[in-house]
Amino acid sequence: MAIRSVREMEAAAREEIDNISPAEAQRRVAEEGAVIVDIRDVRELQKLGVIPGAMHSPRGMLEFWIDPESPYHKPEFAEDREFIFH
C-alpha cells in the first residue's frame, strides 16, 4: 500500500465533509440543536478563547470519545444530534 501525502489525505477528507460558515453553524445550533465541538488544543483555547456553549474535545481524543466501544466514550456523542467540528 502506497503512503499518501498529506495533501492527498486532505483532499480525500474534504470530499467527505461539509464546510459551513460561522453564521450557518450558529443557525444550526439555535434552530436545530446542533453541537459545536471545539477540537483545538487547550493552549489554543487559553490563548484565543472559547466558543460559548461549545463542547471541547481534544483532537487526540476525538475518536476515543466518539466510539461507544471505547473506555473513554463520552455519552454526549451518542445523542442523535448534528456535531459541528471546529
KAGI-V365635 format. One record per pair of residues at least 12 apart in sequence whose C-alpha atoms are under 7 Angstrom apart, sorted by the first residue. I is the first residue (numbers start at 1). GAP is how many residues later the second one is. D is the distance in Angstrom with one decimal. If there is no record, write none. Layout:
# KAGI-V365635
i->(I & I)
gap->(GAP & GAP)
d->(D & D)
This chain:
# KAGI-V365635
i->(33 & 34 & 34 & 34 & 34 & 35 & 35 & 35 & 35 & 36 & 36 & 36 & 36 & 36 & 36 & 37 & 37 & 37 & 37 & 37 & 37 & 37 & 37 & 38 & 38 & 38 & 38 & 38 & 38 & 39 & 39 & 39 & 39 & 39 & 39 & 40 & 40 & 41)
gap->(48 & 47 & 48 & 49 & 50 & 19 & 47 & 48 & 49 & 18 & 19 & 47 & 48 & 49 & 50 & 17 & 18 & 19 & 20 & 46 & 47 & 48 & 49 & 16 & 17 & 18 & 19 & 47 & 48 & 17 & 18 & 19 & 20 & 46 & 47 & 18 & 19 & 17)
d->(6.8 & 5.7 & 4.7 & 5.8 & 7.0 & 6.7 & 6.3 & 4.9 & 6.0 & 4.9 & 6.2 & 5.9 & 4.7 & 5.9 & 6.9 & 5.7 & 4.8 & 5.6 & 6.5 & 6.6 & 5.9 & 4.8 & 6.1 & 6.3 & 6.1 & 4.8 & 6.1 & 6.0 & 4.9 & 6.1 & 5.1 & 4.9 & 4.8 & 6.8 & 6.0 & 6.1 & 6.5 & 5.9)
